[in-house]
């Protein structure tokens, strides 16, 4: 999602092709990027029917691994565990 800040509009992607995705967002993200991220996630969920694909982290902004490294790692590991369960 960080590419959205570099003139890359993630909302233009065809999400129907490609892997299952999970989005980890910082609760303290700036409003403009947060709005674009949420729009992209809604589009992803509509195109793929993969609901609940996003996770919000408290006390994190745009650079989540730096802002909340332990929480970020915990969420990544929970996604990996979940993926193993559904396969």
N, C-alpha and C positions, 0 to 999 in steps of 0.2 A: 504494500500500500504506500510505501514511502515514495515510490516513483510518481505518485500523483503530484507531489510537490515540485517535480522537475518537468512540468508541462506534459506529463503522461496522464491521460485520462482513463483510469481503470474502468470507468463506466462504459467505455466503447467496446469492451471485450465481448467475444462470443463465448460465454461460459458453458454453453452446452457441449463444447468439445474440451477435452482436457481432464485433469485429475480432480478429485474431490478436494475442496479447499476449506481451510479454517482461517478465520480472521481474528487476530488478537489486537484489540484496540485499547488505547490509554484513555481512561476516564477524563483526564485533564488535557486532552488534545485541543488544539486551537479550533474555534468554531468552524472556520471555512474548510479546512481539511477533514474535520469530523463529519461535516455534512456530505462531502463528496464520498467519503468512505462508506457512510451509511447507505447512500444511494447505490453505490456499487454492490454492497452486500445484498441489498434488496433485489437488485437485478440478478445477481448470482443465484439467490434462492428461488426466484421466479423461474429462471431458465433451467435450473437443475433439480428443483424440488428437494434440495438438501436444506432442510430447515434448521434453525438454531446453529448456524455455522460461525457465529461470532462470539467472542469472549471479551468482556471488558475488565480491565485491570484498574483497581483503585490506585491512586497515588502515582500514576504514570501518565506521561504526556506523549509526545511524538516518538521519542527514542526509548521505547519500552525496555529493551535489554539494559540500558544504562540507568533508567529511572527506577525500575523494580526487577532487578535480575533474578532474585529468588522466586518471586511470584511468576515471572515469565517462564523460568525453567519448569516450575510446577505445572503450569498450563500446557506447555509443550509435551511434557511427559504424560499428562492426562489424555491429551489428544492421541498420542502414540498408543497408549493402553486401550483407549476406546476403539481405535482402528483395528487393533489386533482382535478385539472381541467381536466386531461385526464382520470380520472376514471369515 
